[in-house]
Amino acid sequence: MGIISFIGFTLLVAIIAYLATRNTNENTSEGYFLGGRSLTATVIAGSLLLTNLSTEQIVGLNGDAYTDGILVMAWETLAAIAMVITAVFLLPRYLKGGISTIPTFLERRFDSTTKALTSGLFLTGYAVVLLPMVLFTGSKAISGMFNVPQMLGVGEWGAVWICVWGIGIIGSIYAIFGGLKAVAVSDTINAVGLLIGGLLIPIFGLIAISDDGSIFNGLSKLTSEHPEKFNAIGGPDSSIPFATIFTGMMLVQLFYWGSNQQIIQRALGAKSLAEGQKGLTIAAFIKILGPIIVVLPGIIAFHKYGAGLSTSDVYPKLVADVLPDVWVGFFAAVLFGAILSSFNSALNSCVTLYGVDIYKQFINEKASDEVIVKKGKQFGVILAFFSMIIAPFLVYADSIFGYLQTVNGAYSVPILTVVVIGFVTKKVPAIAAKVGVIFAFTIYVAYIVLSNGFGLIDLHMLHMQAITCVLTIVIMLVIGKLKPREKDYVLDYTEQVDVTPWKYVKVVGFFICLIVVSTYFIFR
């Protein structure tokens, strides 16, 4: 029954996505990479949420909550503030300039070499970290829910390989041959299902651990028997010390929601600035509720099983144990959709970056839109296979989410720094951007090697990201002072979309930020 409902829902999403995109011209850069700049607020919000809320988030964060408790909610709740900042300050500038990729903006602001460096960092980060991570955590979730080793008579290792390649091939078809609009439409449908299914896990989990079969009794047991798990103010030895919220945490969030190609590409495809801002604020408000799905189940699992589980096994085990059989197929289908979403969204962004920023710029400047899209798809196929080969070996990583965030800093800090400097200054020259990118990448990779590889540095990675960012900004500003641009940079309005802002964006944004801050007064 579970398998039938799983296949049925997955096919339904694919058919709807096909029908919704069949009239979009996928042979042009805008049609393929930005959905023809036709995305509405609800589609943007749904795609943003599901692109973010995948198994590396659900499995990884619930695994960390199993160990550290509710303090890991910072990864979710603080994202809402970053999304508000993006809606109010960054998106208007992106859409005014008609920008399709972040490196494209950096080329206009600085030069083509800066564009190549940042595109290379994006592609390397996606290929080595994000894509394999999504495939691995997705394979663990699907394998655990359907007990693939027993079903197919293979070992755990074999089951991971089978699930990785199954997810990778289907996700590649969506991303490479469907374009952004197919990705966004399927995301929106799956987002509804994932919110429903994601909420069912803590509900059934709380009922399972309660004495009288009620949700409130189960929640009362958790808070009374494990009060330490409901303290959002992390101590100095926790995975997220409270001080990191004011240093690297906000940098991570600003990069992810404001300059990460995989995410911001949804807003760049907006039909107008107002629709983009509405989409971002809707997603931000829903994001505040994220800990119910990605944190609470981990705490329930700690109460139910005690310590000792592998963090990557916590969520799949809880789902298999508490979810009624009639719901397993449906939830597996929407979880599968979430897995595909993150995978195909990242892959679609890689195809975009390669086609627009590398192939067109450095290989064939006279290439037509059709050729650019074709070459991007070919690159996507190669990248997908590369990721599928790497993914199973992540079984050796200790903390899935911790590993992801640590390694991400190698490309997030350099890119965010040059984007910010590019927007807030007019005279900082191209040489400063190139020096900044190389400096930030080098010093942060050195930190990873010296701390994780040799244990010579005892400094939280979020603090290190903040230090790296500040040093890079200082270096770029000094270079800008000593050798400024001859002519001030001016962002031209390309008139590709209406950039009239949504009149309520600041009011709604302030309200969202107020809610986020209040959560730290509640859980302390």
HELIX and SHEET records of a PDB file:
HELIX    1   1 GLY A    2  THR A   21  1                                  20    
HELIX    2   2 SER A   29  LEU A   34  1                                   6    
HELIX    3   3 GLY A   35  ARG A   37  5                                   3    
HELIX    4   4 ALA A   41  ASN A   52  1                                  12    
HELIX    5   5 THR A   55  ASP A   68  1                                  14    
HELIX    6   6 GLY A   69  MET A   73  5                                   5    
HELIX    7   7 ALA A   74  ILE A   85  1                                  12    
HELIX    8   8 THR A   86  LEU A   90  3                                   5    
HELIX    9   9 LEU A   91  LYS A   96  1                                   6    
HELIX   10  10 ILE A  102  ARG A  109  1                                   8    
HELIX   11  11 SER A  112  GLY A  125  1                                  14    
HELIX   12  12 TYR A  126  LEU A  130  3                                   5    
HELIX   13  13 LEU A  131  PHE A  146  1                                  16    
HELIX   14  14 VAL A  148  LEU A  152  1                                   5    
HELIX   15  15 GLU A  156  ILE A  209  1                                  54    
HELIX   16  16 ILE A  215  GLU A  225  1                                  11    
HELIX   17  17 PRO A  227  PHE A  230  5                                   4    
HELIX   18  18 PHE A  242  PHE A  246  5                                   5    
HELIX   19  19 GLY A  248  GLY A  258  1                                  11    
HELIX   20  20 GLN A  261  LEU A  268  1                                   8    
HELIX   21  21 LEU A  273  ILE A  288  1                                  16    
HELIX   22  22 GLY A  290  VAL A  294  1                                   5    
HELIX   23  23 LEU A  296  TYR A  305  1                                  10    
HELIX   24  24 VAL A  314  VAL A  322  1                                   9    
HELIX   25  25 ASP A  325  THR A  352  1                                  28    
HELIX   26  26 LEU A  353  ILE A  363  3                                  11    
HELIX   27  27 ASP A  369  ILE A  390  1                                  22    
HELIX   28  28 ALA A  391  TYR A  396  5                                   6    
HELIX   29  29 ILE A  400  VAL A  424  1                                  25    
HELIX   30  30 ALA A  430  ILE A  448  1                                  19    
HELIX   31  31 VAL A  449  GLY A  453  3                                   5    
HELIX   32  32 MET A  461  LEU A  482  1                                  22    
HELIX   33  33 VAL A  505  ILE A  522  1                                  18    
END                                                                             
